[in-house]
């Protein structure tokens, strides 16, 4: 007899998630199936996590092989997958040193700690980090303090000290708030959680110049934008600059939880016992990471994200021209959003689900799509067709 899983969730689970009314039991490629056997085209991919789709052989085989050998040993010892993944990330980025953790929030926590130590050593004890409005950096106390959205902070006030928040895309605001107490600037080149808002290219260049002039760390949150999602392996490559520090997670393990803090040598000031993690960089997660990164780099996945992203944007813009309820479309690579003229995003998500299309609302009028990077032209066409049907109903 099939259990009533929503009832069990309500009885045993903390009420922190608003779930869609389906129980997913299987996935393959860009599709998932519920317990009743209904198929859905997944345009969310675990919130930009399943970059190679569901059940990709590269990830499945790596995890299965590693699980037979060694799942966890702690960081008291060397482990080969961890060092292989560190080498891959350094050799394919501007970074020199890596620290592995379990999530994006932990990666950003590590970046904040690193910035504070950098300020202690190089800026007379400076400890403040400047962030921007609309940003999202995690759910821990420090990372929601860094996040530029009051709705995440209000239930947990007062926030930890050491953060200043200024308007996005405003270099003069950054300059005004920079003081002798400032040690770093933390931003996303493309804001994801607030609805896919790209930074102005000149703004990013000006930030790099300002950090160089002031001796500050430029820290980029690449948690959602990394792993090829924007049509480059890392989003900063679109802007012609290099950060001092960047963070990764989400797609790094192809669905297996893992995060990474990556720093250039000049910023990598952690020393023995400054930071740690019991599970961070364990053999299982790192084996998944190696398989995922290698497959992305060696099989044209980054180019596919760029090409399919352009196709998706084109399709959405055609819907914008056809359906007056669509107010704006924007995106970079396979990181795309549309805004509605009315607060009907959640209604749209529900209606799309009934037609076998999984979308995500990031606000009352904003829909975000971050599908697997292996998505094909026929999948994009199907998504646009189903979305058109739903928009016609609103």
C-alpha positions as CSV (number, residue, x, y, z in Angstrom):
1,X,0.0,0.0,0.0
2,X,1.4,3.4,-1.0
3,X,1.9,5.7,1.9
4,X,0.5,9.3,2.0
5,X,3.9,11.0,1.8
6,X,2.6,14.6,2.2
7,X,0.8,13.6,5.4
8,X,4.0,12.1,6.7
9,X,5.9,15.3,5.8
10,X,3.4,17.4,7.7
11,X,3.6,15.1,10.7
12,X,7.4,14.7,11.0
13,X,9.1,17.5,9.1
14,X,9.7,21.1,10.1
15,X,7.5,23.3,8.0
16,X,10.3,25.2,6.2
17,X,9.4,24.3,2.6
18,X,6.4,25.0,0.4
19,X,6.3,21.9,-1.7
20,X,4.6,21.3,-5.0
21,X,2.0,18.5,-4.8
22,X,4.0,15.8,-6.4
23,X,6.2,13.0,-5.0
24,X,9.2,12.5,-7.4
25,X,10.6,9.0,-7.5
26,X,12.8,8.8,-10.6
27,X,14.8,10.9,-13.0
28,X,16.6,10.5,-16.3
29,X,18.2,13.2,-18.3
30,X,16.0,16.3,-18.2
31,X,12.9,14.5,-17.0
32,X,11.5,13.2,-13.7
33,X,8.6,10.9,-12.8
34,X,6.2,11.0,-9.9
35,X,5.0,8.0,-7.9
36,X,2.0,7.7,-10.3
37,X,4.2,7.4,-13.3
38,X,3.6,10.9,-14.8
39,X,6.5,12.4,-16.6
40,X,7.7,16.1,-16.2
41,X,10.2,18.2,-18.2
42,X,12.4,19.6,-15.5
43,X,13.4,23.2,-16.1
44,X,14.7,23.7,-12.6
45,X,17.2,20.8,-12.3
46,X,17.3,20.8,-8.5
47,X,17.8,24.6,-8.5
48,X,20.8,24.5,-10.9
49,X,22.3,21.4,-9.2
50,X,21.7,18.6,-11.7
51,X,23.9,20.2,-14.4
52,X,24.3,16.8,-16.3
53,X,20.6,16.0,-15.7
54,X,19.2,13.1,-13.7
55,X,21.0,9.8,-13.5
56,X,23.9,10.8,-15.8
57,X,26.2,7.7,-16.3
58,X,29.3,9.7,-15.6
59,X,28.1,10.7,-12.2
60,X,26.3,7.4,-11.4
61,X,29.3,5.3,-12.3
62,X,31.7,7.5,-10.4
63,X,29.6,7.4,-7.2
64,X,29.0,3.7,-7.5
65,X,32.7,2.9,-8.0
66,X,33.8,5.2,-5.2
67,X,31.2,3.9,-2.8
68,X,32.6,0.4,-3.2
69,X,36.1,1.7,-2.3
70,X,35.8,4.5,0.3
71,X,33.0,6.8,1.2
72,X,34.4,8.9,4.0
73,X,37.6,9.1,6.0
74,X,37.8,12.7,7.3
75,X,40.5,15.2,6.5
76,X,43.1,13.6,8.8
77,X,44.3,11.7,5.7
78,X,45.0,12.3,2.0
79,X,42.3,11.1,-0.4
80,X,42.8,10.9,-4.1
81,X,39.4,12.2,-5.4
82,X,39.8,15.3,-3.3
83,X,43.2,16.2,-4.7
84,X,42.1,15.3,-8.2
85,X,39.1,17.7,-7.9
86,X,41.3,20.5,-6.4
87,X,43.7,20.1,-9.3
88,X,40.9,20.3,-11.9
89,X,39.4,23.4,-10.4
90,X,42.8,25.2,-10.1
91,X,43.9,24.3,-13.6
92,X,40.6,25.5,-15.1
93,X,40.3,28.8,-13.2
94,X,42.2,31.8,-11.9
95,X,42.5,30.1,-8.4
96,X,45.5,28.6,-6.7
97,X,44.2,27.0,-3.5
98,X,40.9,25.2,-2.7
99,X,39.0,24.3,0.4
100,X,36.1,21.8,0.1
101,X,32.9,21.9,2.2
102,X,29.3,20.7,1.8
103,X,27.2,23.5,0.5
104,X,27.2,27.0,-1.0
105,X,26.4,28.6,2.3
106,X,29.4,26.9,3.8
107,X,31.6,28.0,0.9
108,X,30.5,31.6,1.5
109,X,31.0,31.3,5.2
110,X,34.6,30.2,4.5
111,X,35.0,33.1,2.1
112,X,33.9,35.5,4.9
113,X,36.3,34.0,7.4
114,X,39.1,34.2,4.8
115,X,38.3,37.9,4.2
116,X,38.4,38.6,7.9
117,X,41.8,37.0,8.3
118,X,43.0,38.8,5.2
119,X,41.8,42.1,6.8
120,X,43.6,41.2,10.1
121,X,46.9,40.6,8.3
122,X,46.8,43.2,5.5
123,X,44.4,45.9,6.6
124,X,45.0,46.6,10.3
125,X,42.2,44.3,11.5
126,X,39.5,45.3,8.9
127,X,36.6,43.0,9.0
128,X,33.6,44.5,7.1
129,X,32.4,42.9,3.9
130,X,30.4,45.0,1.4
131,X,27.5,43.2,-0.4
132,X,24.7,44.4,-2.7
133,X,20.9,44.6,-2.8
134,X,19.1,41.6,-4.3
135,X,22.0,39.2,-3.6
136,X,21.7,35.8,-2.0
137,X,24.6,34.1,-0.3
138,X,23.1,31.4,1.9
139,X,21.0,30.5,4.9
140,X,23.4,30.6,7.8
141,X,23.4,33.7,10.1
142,X,26.5,35.2,8.5
143,X,25.4,34.5,5.0
144,X,21.9,35.9,5.4
145,X,23.6,38.9,7.0
146,X,25.6,39.2,3.8
147,X,22.5,38.6,1.7
148,X,20.9,41.8,0.3
149,X,17.3,40.8,0.9
150,X,15.6,41.8,4.1
151,X,13.0,39.0,4.0
152,X,15.6,36.4,4.8
153,X,17.0,38.5,7.7
154,X,13.8,39.7,9.5
155,X,12.9,36.5,11.4
156,X,16.4,36.2,12.9
157,X,17.4,39.8,13.9
158,X,19.7,41.0,15.1
159,X,22.2,40.1,12.3
160,X,25.9,39.5,13.0
161,X,27.9,42.6,12.6
162,X,30.4,43.2,9.8
163,X,28.3,43.6,6.7
164,X,27.3,46.7,4.6
165,X,24.8,46.4,1.9
166,X,24.6,48.9,-1.0
167,X,22.6,49.1,-4.3
168,X,23.5,46.7,-7.1
169,X,25.3,48.0,-10.2
170,X,26.3,51.2,-8.3
171,X,30.1,51.6,-8.1
172,X,29.8,55.0,-6.4
173,X,27.8,53.4,-3.6
174,X,30.7,50.9,-3.1
175,X,33.2,53.7,-3.0
176,X,31.2,55.7,-0.5
177,X,30.9,52.7,1.9
178,X,34.5,51.6,1.7
179,X,36.3,52.6,4.9
180,X,39.5,51.4,6.7
181,X,37.2,48.7,8.2
182,X,36.5,47.2,4.8
183,X,38.3,44.0,3.9
184,X,36.3,42.6,0.9
185,X,33.5,43.0,-1.6
186,X,31.2,39.9,-2.1
187,X,28.9,39.8,-5.1
188,X,27.3,37.6,-7.7
189,X,28.0,38.5,-11.3
190,X,24.5,37.3,-12.1
191,X,22.0,37.4,-9.3
192,X,20.0,34.2,-9.3
193,X,17.7,34.0,-6.3
194,X,16.2,37.5,-7.0
195,X,15.4,36.6,-10.5
196,X,18.5,36.4,-12.8
197,X,19.8,39.9,-12.8
198,X,23.2,40.3,-14.6
199,X,25.7,42.9,-13.4
200,X,26.7,45.6,-15.8
201,X,30.1,44.7,-17.4
202,X,31.6,48.0,-16.7
203,X,30.5,47.8,-13.0
204,X,32.4,44.5,-12.6
205,X,35.5,46.0,-14.2
206,X,35.2,49.0,-11.9
207,X,34.9,46.8,-8.9
208,X,38.1,44.9,-9.8
209,X,39.9,48.3,-10.3
210,X,38.6,49.6,-7.0
211,X,39.6,46.5,-5.0
212,X,43.1,46.7,-6.5
213,X,43.4,50.4,-5.6
214,X,42.2,49.9,-2.1
215,X,43.8,46.5,-1.3
216,X,40.4,44.8,-0.9
217,X,39.5,41.2,-1.8
218,X,37.0,40.9,-4.7
219,X,35.0,37.8,-3.9
220,X,32.6,36.3,-6.4
221,X,29.7,34.0,-5.5
222,X,29.7,31.5,-8.4
223,X,27.5,29.0,-6.6
224,X,24.7,29.2,-9.1
225,X,26.6,30.7,-12.0
226,X,29.5,28.3,-12.1
227,X,30.0,24.9,-13.9
228,X,29.2,26.2,-17.3
229,X,25.8,27.6,-16.7
230,X,26.4,31.0,-18.2
231,X,28.1,29.7,-21.4
232,X,31.5,30.0,-19.7
233,X,32.9,27.5,-17.1
234,X,32.8,30.4,-14.5
235,X,30.7,33.5,-14.9
236,X,33.6,35.9,-14.3
237,X,35.0,34.8,-17.7
238,X,32.1,36.7,-19.3
239,X,33.4,40.0,-17.7
240,X,37.1,39.9,-18.6
241,X,38.3,40.0,-14.9
242,X,39.6,37.6,-12.3
243,X,38.5,37.6,-8.7
244,X,40.7,37.1,-5.7
245,X,38.2,34.5,-4.2
246,X,35.3,32.7,-5.6
247,X,32.9,30.1,-4.2
248,X,31.2,27.1,-5.9
249,X,28.6,24.5,-5.0
250,X,25.2,23.5,-6.6
251,X,26.3,21.8,-9.8
252,X,29.8,20.9,-8.7
253,X,29.0,17.4,-7.7
254,X,26.3,16.8,-10.4
255,X,23.7,16.3,-7.6
256,X,25.9,15.1,-4.8
257,X,26.3,17.8,-2.1
258,X,29.7,19.6,-2.2
259,X,31.0,23.2,-2.1
260,X,34.3,24.8,-2.7
261,X,36.1,27.9,-1.7
262,X,38.8,28.9,-4.2
263,X,41.4,31.6,-3.7
264,X,44.4,33.1,-5.5
265,X,47.7,32.6,-3.6
266,X,47.7,36.3,-2.5
267,X,44.3,35.8,-0.7
268,X,44.7,32.2,0.5
269,X,45.8,33.2,4.0
270,X,44.3,30.2,6.0
271,X,46.9,28.3,7.9
272,X,46.8,25.2,10.1
273,X,43.5,24.8,12.0
274,X,42.0,28.1,10.7
275,X,39.1,26.3,9.0
276,X,37.8,22.7,8.8
277,X,35.0,20.4,7.9
278,X,34.2,16.8,8.9
279,X,32.5,15.9,5.7
280,X,33.9,18.5,3.4
281,X,35.9,17.0,0.4
282,X,35.0,13.4,1.3
283,X,35.9,10.8,-1.4
284,X,32.4,10.2,-2.5
285,X,31.4,13.8,-3.1
286,X,34.8,14.6,-4.8
287,X,34.6,11.6,-7.1
288,X,31.2,12.9,-8.2
289,X,32.8,16.3,-8.6
290,X,35.7,15.0,-10.7
291,X,33.3,13.1,-13.0
292,X,31.0,16.1,-13.4
293,X,33.8,18.7,-14.1
294,X,35.6,16.4,-16.5
295,X,32.4,15.6,-18.4
296,X,31.5,19.3,-18.7
297,X,35.0,20.3,-19.9
298,X,35.5,17.4,-22.3
299,X,32.1,17.1,-24.0
300,X,31.0,20.5,-25.2
301,X,28.6,21.1,-22.3
302,X,29.6,24.7,-21.8
303,X,29.0,25.5,-25.5
304,X,25.7,23.6,-25.3
305,X,24.6,25.8,-22.3
306,X,25.4,28.9,-24.4
307,X,23.6,27.7,-27.6
308,X,20.6,26.3,-25.8
309,X,20.4,29.4,-23.6
310,X,20.2,31.6,-26.7
311,X,17.5,29.3,-28.0
312,X,15.5,29.5,-24.8
313,X,15.8,33.3,-24.6
314,X,14.7,33.6,-28.2
315,X,11.7,31.3,-27.5
316,X,10.7,33.3,-24.4
317,X,11.0,36.6,-26.3
318,X,8.7,35.3,-28.9
319,X,6.2,34.5,-26.1
320,X,6.7,38.0,-24.7
321,X,5.7,39.4,-28.1
322,X,2.7,37.1,-28.3
323,X,1.5,37.2,-24.7
324,X,1.0,40.6,-23.1
325,X,1.2,39.2,-19.6
326,X,5.0,38.7,-20.1
327,X,6.7,41.9,-19.1
328,X,10.4,41.1,-19.4
329,X,12.7,38.3,-20.3
330,X,16.4,38.1,-19.4
331,X,19.2,35.7,-18.9
332,X,22.7,34.5,-19.6
333,X,23.3,31.0,-20.9
334,X,20.9,28.5,-19.2
335,X,20.1,30.9,-16.4
336,X,17.0,32.6,-17.5
337,X,14.0,34.4,-16.0
338,X,10.8,36.1,-17.1
339,X,8.7,38.7,-15.3
340,X,4.9,38.8,-15.5
341,X,2.8,42.0,-15.5
342,X,0.8,40.6,-12.6
343,X,1.6,38.6,-9.4
344,X,0.8,35.3,-10.9
345,X,4.1,33.4,-10.9
346,X,3.0,30.8,-8.4
347,X,-0.2,30.3,-10.3
348,X,1.8,29.8,-13.5
349,X,4.1,27.3,-11.8
350,X,1.0,25.3,-10.6
351,X,-0.6,25.3,-14.0
352,X,2.7,24.3,-15.8
353,X,3.0,21.4,-13.4
354,X,-0.3,20.1,-14.5
355,X,1.0,20.1,-18.0
356,X,4.2,18.2,-17.1
357,X,6.5,21.2,-16.9
358,X,8.5,22.1,-13.8
359,X,9.3,25.8,-13.3
360,X,10.3,27.8,-10.2
361,X,9.0,31.1,-8.9
362,X,11.5,33.4,-7.3
363,X,8.9,36.0,-6.4
364,X,5.3,36.9,-6.9
365,X,5.8,37.8,-10.6
366,X,9.1,36.2,-11.5
367,X,9.8,32.7,-13.0
368,X,13.3,31.3,-13.1
369,X,14.6,28.5,-15.4
370,X,17.9,26.8,-14.7
371,X,17.7,23.4,-16.5
372,X,20.3,20.8,-17.0
373,X,23.1,21.9,-19.3
374,X,22.6,18.8,-21.4
375,X,19.2,20.0,-22.5
376,X,18.4,19.7,-26.2
377,X,16.6,21.8,-28.8
378,X,13.5,19.6,-28.8
379,X,13.3,20.0,-25.0
380,X,13.5,23.8,-25.3
381,X,10.8,23.7,-27.9
382,X,8.6,21.5,-25.7
383,X,9.1,23.9,-22.8
384,X,8.2,26.9,-24.8
385,X,5.1,25.2,-26.2
386,X,3.8,24.2,-22.8
387,X,4.6,27.6,-21.3
388,X,2.6,29.2,-24.1
389,X,-0.4,27.1,-23.2
390,X,-0.1,28.1,-19.6
391,X,0.3,31.8,-20.3
392,X,-2.8,31.7,-22.5
393,X,-4.7,30.5,-19.4
394,X,-3.6,33.3,-17.1
